[in-house]
């Protein structure tokens, strides 16, 4: 179940934009529009959400970012070392075009909350991590960080990761 999705430096999105299904503090239509998630830190979630805004405000690009993240995760096992990532960063100003795009998703599966995220440029994944909350407290299950000065990845795998 999707709880939150956020992205930055992707297509027309420069700063971090977040889609959240966490219910606000309002009490109107509480029973009809929300449900108890049973997750620590997220007492109630929305049953549905709507994205609205002016023309050319980035609504479609937020959904494209979610699709990009999904595609990269599903197909990354087939990438070879020299495979270029077809990411599309924000291009104004030019310095953001050279910086990685960022993606993060918070979701729940089998009553456990997870936070998975990565930053990716055309050449490689720069950072990636998975945090699980099986008992309401965070457990870092894996992390990888690219060190450009040494041109190597630093990896961490928890014993909790199966």
C-alpha positions as CSV (number, residue, x, y, z in Angstrom):
1,X,0.0,0.0,0.0
2,X,1.4,3.4,-1.1
3,X,1.8,5.9,1.8
4,X,4.0,8.6,0.3
5,X,6.0,9.2,-2.9
6,X,8.5,12.1,-3.4
7,X,10.9,13.2,-6.1
8,X,13.3,16.0,-6.9
9,X,15.2,17.1,-9.9
10,X,13.1,15.2,-12.4
11,X,11.7,16.8,-15.6
12,X,9.9,20.0,-14.6
13,X,10.3,19.2,-10.9
14,X,13.3,21.0,-9.4
15,X,12.5,21.0,-5.6
16,X,11.2,18.0,-3.7
17,X,7.5,17.3,-4.5
18,X,5.5,14.9,-2.4
19,X,2.4,12.9,-2.9
20,X,1.1,11.8,0.5
21,X,-1.9,9.6,1.4
22,X,-1.5,10.4,5.1
23,X,-4.7,11.9,6.4
24,X,-4.7,15.5,7.7
25,X,-6.0,16.6,11.1
26,X,-9.5,17.5,9.8
27,X,-12.4,15.5,11.2
28,X,-14.9,16.0,8.4
29,X,-15.8,12.8,6.5
30,X,-13.2,10.9,8.7
31,X,-14.9,7.5,8.5
32,X,-15.8,7.8,4.7
33,X,-12.4,9.0,3.4
34,X,-9.8,7.5,5.8
35,X,-9.0,4.2,7.4
36,X,-6.8,3.1,10.3
37,X,-3.5,1.8,8.8
38,X,-2.4,0.0,11.9
39,X,1.1,1.5,11.4
40,X,3.2,3.3,13.9
41,X,3.6,7.0,12.9
42,X,0.7,6.8,10.4
43,X,-2.6,6.5,12.3
44,X,-4.9,7.2,9.4
45,X,-4.5,7.0,5.6
46,X,-6.6,8.3,2.8
47,X,-8.7,5.9,0.8
48,X,-8.0,7.9,-2.4
49,X,-6.2,11.0,-3.6
50,X,-6.5,13.6,-6.3
51,X,-3.7,15.6,-8.0
52,X,-4.9,19.0,-9.2
53,X,-3.3,22.2,-10.2
54,X,-2.8,24.7,-13.1
55,X,-1.8,23.6,-16.6
56,X,1.9,22.8,-16.8
57,X,2.2,22.7,-13.0
58,X,3.9,19.3,-13.0
59,X,1.0,16.9,-12.3
60,X,1.8,14.5,-15.1
61,X,5.6,14.7,-14.3
62,X,4.9,13.6,-10.7
63,X,3.2,10.5,-12.1
64,X,6.0,10.0,-14.7
65,X,8.5,10.1,-11.8
66,X,6.6,7.3,-10.1
67,X,6.6,5.3,-13.3
68,X,10.3,6.0,-13.8
69,X,11.1,4.7,-10.3
70,X,9.0,1.6,-10.9
71,X,10.6,0.9,-14.2
72,X,14.1,1.4,-12.8
73,X,13.5,-1.0,-9.9
74,X,11.8,-3.7,-12.0
75,X,14.5,-3.6,-14.8
76,X,17.7,-2.7,-12.9
77,X,18.8,-6.4,-12.5
78,X,19.2,-6.5,-16.3
79,X,21.5,-3.5,-16.5
80,X,25.1,-4.0,-17.5
81,X,27.9,-2.0,-16.0
82,X,28.0,0.5,-18.9
83,X,24.2,0.9,-19.2
84,X,23.2,4.6,-19.1
85,X,20.1,5.5,-17.1
86,X,17.5,7.4,-19.1
87,X,16.8,9.9,-16.4
88,X,15.6,13.4,-17.3
89,X,16.7,16.0,-14.7
90,X,15.5,19.6,-14.3
91,X,17.6,21.6,-16.8
92,X,17.3,25.2,-15.5
93,X,19.7,26.2,-14.1
94,X,22.3,24.1,-15.9
95,X,23.9,22.9,-12.6
96,X,20.8,20.8,-11.8
97,X,21.1,19.0,-15.1
98,X,24.4,17.4,-13.9
99,X,23.0,16.5,-10.5
100,X,21.1,13.2,-9.8
101,X,17.4,12.9,-9.6
102,X,16.0,11.7,-6.3
103,X,13.1,9.3,-5.6
104,X,11.7,8.0,-2.4
105,X,8.6,5.8,-1.6
106,X,7.0,4.9,1.7
107,X,4.8,1.9,1.6
108,X,3.4,-0.9,3.7
109,X,3.4,-4.6,3.1
110,X,2.0,-7.2,5.5
111,X,1.7,-4.6,8.2
112,X,5.3,-3.4,8.0
113,X,6.2,0.1,6.8
114,X,9.2,0.5,4.5
115,X,11.1,3.5,3.1
116,X,13.0,2.9,-0.1
117,X,14.8,5.6,-2.0
118,X,17.6,6.3,-4.4
119,X,19.3,9.1,-6.3
120,X,20.3,8.4,-9.9
121,X,22.2,10.2,-12.6
122,X,22.8,9.2,-16.2
123,X,25.8,7.1,-15.3
124,X,24.9,5.4,-12.1
125,X,22.9,5.1,-8.9
126,X,24.6,7.5,-6.4
127,X,22.8,6.5,-3.3
128,X,20.2,3.8,-2.4
129,X,18.7,2.6,0.9
130,X,15.9,0.5,2.4
131,X,14.6,1.1,5.9
132,X,12.0,-1.2,7.5
133,X,9.9,-0.6,10.6
134,X,8.8,-4.2,11.6
135,X,8.2,-3.2,15.2
136,X,7.7,0.5,14.8
137,X,11.4,1.3,15.0
138,X,13.7,1.9,12.0
139,X,16.0,-0.8,10.9
140,X,18.4,0.0,8.0
141,X,18.3,-3.1,5.8
142,X,20.7,-2.0,3.1
143,X,22.5,1.0,1.8
144,X,24.8,1.8,-1.0
145,X,26.8,5.0,-1.7
146,X,29.0,5.8,-4.6
147,X,32.3,7.5,-3.8
148,X,33.3,9.4,-6.9
149,X,36.8,10.1,-5.6
150,X,37.6,6.4,-5.4
151,X,35.1,5.4,-8.1
152,X,33.7,2.6,-5.9
153,X,30.5,1.7,-4.1
154,X,30.3,1.3,-0.4
155,X,27.7,-1.4,0.5
156,X,25.9,-2.2,3.8
157,X,23.6,-5.2,4.2
158,X,21.8,-5.9,7.5
159,X,21.4,-9.4,8.8
160,X,17.6,-8.6,8.8
161,X,17.6,-8.6,5.0
162,X,16.6,-12.0,3.7
